Amino acid sequence: MSCPQMDTEGLCHGKYHGFACIKDKCRADVKQHCAHCLEGGHYCTKFHRFECIGAENCGTLDDYLNFIRSRRDKAQA
């Protein structure tokens, strides 16, 4: 399992900070952030927005906004 929250010693720096990685039992969001993401996924330097939506959704600004809209619509349904 490849996790962006795990350091080189196998310790978690995310939801289970300070503990060894628990691999598939982990309930943290372990999506891979892209190269434009600042620490923790809180800010996208590519689109200057406060959220990284993951490397797989990071194409154009329209892709970014459509992803945010569709997630919002699903949450309201």
C-alpha positions as CSV (number, residue, x, y, z in Angstrom):
1,M,0.0,0.0,0.0
2,S,1.4,3.4,-1.0
3,C,0.2,6.2,1.3
4,P,1.1,9.9,1.1
5,Q,0.8,10.1,4.9
6,M,3.4,7.5,5.7
7,D,7.0,8.5,6.2
8,T,10.1,6.5,5.3
9,E,10.0,4.7,8.7
10,G,6.4,3.5,8.2
11,L,4.9,6.0,10.7
12,C,1.7,7.8,9.9
13,H,1.5,11.6,9.7
14,G,-2.2,11.7,8.9
15,K,-5.2,10.5,10.9
16,Y,-3.2,8.0,13.0
17,H,-0.2,10.4,13.5
18,G,2.7,8.8,15.4
19,F,1.5,5.2,15.0
20,A,2.8,2.6,12.6
21,C,0.8,2.2,9.3
22,I,-2.2,-0.1,9.8
23,K,-2.5,-0.6,6.0
24,D,-5.9,-1.9,4.8
25,K,-7.5,-1.3,8.2
26,C,-6.9,2.5,7.8
27,R,-10.0,4.7,7.5
28,A,-8.2,7.8,6.5
29,D,-8.5,9.5,3.2
30,V,-5.4,8.3,1.4
31,K,-6.0,9.6,-2.1
32,Q,-2.8,10.8,-3.8
33,H,-2.5,14.6,-3.9
34,C,-1.0,16.1,-7.0
35,A,2.2,18.1,-7.3
36,H,0.3,21.4,-7.0
37,C,-1.0,20.6,-3.6
38,L,0.3,22.2,-0.5
39,E,0.8,20.2,2.7
40,G,-2.2,18.1,3.6
41,G,-4.3,18.9,0.6
42,H,-5.7,22.1,1.9
43,Y,-4.7,24.4,-1.0
44,C,-4.2,23.9,-4.7
45,T,-1.5,26.2,-6.1
46,K,-2.5,25.4,-9.7
47,F,-6.1,26.7,-9.4
48,H,-5.6,28.9,-6.4
49,R,-8.4,27.2,-4.4
50,F,-8.7,25.8,-0.9
51,E,-8.8,22.1,-1.7
52,C,-6.9,19.5,-3.6
53,I,-9.2,17.1,-5.4
54,G,-6.6,14.6,-6.3
55,A,-4.2,14.1,-9.2
56,E,-6.8,12.1,-11.2
57,N,-9.2,15.1,-11.3
58,C,-6.6,17.8,-11.8
59,G,-6.8,18.6,-15.5
60,T,-8.3,22.0,-16.3
61,L,-10.1,24.6,-14.1
62,D,-13.4,23.3,-15.7
63,D,-12.5,19.7,-14.5
64,Y,-11.8,21.0,-11.1
65,L,-15.0,23.0,-10.8
66,N,-17.2,20.2,-12.3
67,F,-15.8,17.8,-9.7
68,I,-16.6,20.2,-6.9
69,R,-20.1,20.8,-8.3
70,S,-20.9,17.1,-8.8
71,R,-19.7,16.3,-5.2
72,R,-21.8,19.1,-3.8
73,D,-24.9,17.9,-5.8
74,K,-24.4,14.3,-4.5
75,A,-24.2,15.6,-0.9
76,Q,-27.4,17.6,-1.3
77,A,-29.3,14.6,-2.8
